[in-house]
Amino acid sequence: MPIGVRHLARIVALQTLFELEFAANSPDSVLERTLKVKALSGDGASFAGELVHGVLDNKEQLNGIIKRFATLFPVDQLAPMDRN
């Protein structure tokens, strides 16, 4: 079964956010490179960008939500993949 455009966009966003955990690169440059690797453009690329920038713009609020529900570990001690 082929992967849908929005599914692929979510993969791109997750990979971009994961890389940003470890590298002080520009979010836009990481996103652009990941979009090229995954051959995603148009609406899919726009959706991936919205996801990445939405997470980065609302990181504090999202970490607060995670903290409320993941009570056994501080957010900064969660595995990067789990946090993302």
C-alpha positions in Angstrom: 0.0 0.0 0.0 1.5 3.4 -1.0 2.2 6.0 1.7 -0.1 9.0 1.5 1.3 12.5 1.1 0.2 13.6 4.6 1.7 10.5 6.1 5.0 11.2 4.4 4.8 14.8 5.5 4.5 13.6 9.1 7.5 11.4 8.7 9.5 14.3 7.3 8.4 16.5 10.2 9.4 13.9 12.8 12.8 13.3 11.2 13.4 17.0 11.0 12.5 17.6 14.7 14.6 14.6 15.7 17.6 15.9 13.9 17.1 19.4 15.5 17.4 17.7 19.0 21.1 17.0 18.2 22.3 19.6 15.8 22.2 23.4 16.0 21.2 23.7 12.4 18.5 26.0 11.0 15.1 24.3 11.1 14.4 25.4 7.5 17.7 24.0 6.2 17.1 20.6 7.9 13.5 20.6 6.6 14.5 21.5 3.1 17.1 18.7 3.0 14.7 16.1 4.4 12.0 17.2 1.9 14.5 16.6 -0.9 15.5 13.2 0.4 11.9 12.1 0.7 11.0 13.7 -2.7 8.1 15.6 -1.1 6.9 18.9 -2.5 3.7 20.9 -2.9 1.0 20.5 -0.3 3.0 17.8 1.4 6.0 20.0 1.9 3.8 22.8 3.1 2.1 20.5 5.6 5.5 19.2 6.9 6.6 22.8 7.3 3.5 23.7 9.3 4.1 20.7 11.6 7.7 21.5 12.2 7.2 25.3 12.8 4.0 24.6 14.9 6.0 22.3 17.2 8.9 24.8 17.5 6.6 27.8 18.0 4.6 26.0 20.7 7.4 23.9 22.3 6.9 25.3 25.9 3.2 24.6 25.8 3.7 21.1 24.3 6.3 20.3 26.9 3.8 21.3 29.6 1.2 18.9 28.2 3.8 16.1 28.0 4.9 16.8 31.6 1.3 16.5 32.8 0.8 13.1 31.3 4.4 11.6 31.4 4.7 12.0 35.2 7.5 9.4 35.7 10.2 11.3 33.8 11.0 15.0 33.4 10.6 16.0 29.8 14.3 16.6 29.3 15.0 13.0 30.3 12.6 11.4 27.8 14.2 9.8 24.8 14.4 12.2 21.9 12.1 10.1 19.7 9.5 9.8 22.5 9.6 13.5 23.2 9.2 14.3 19.5 
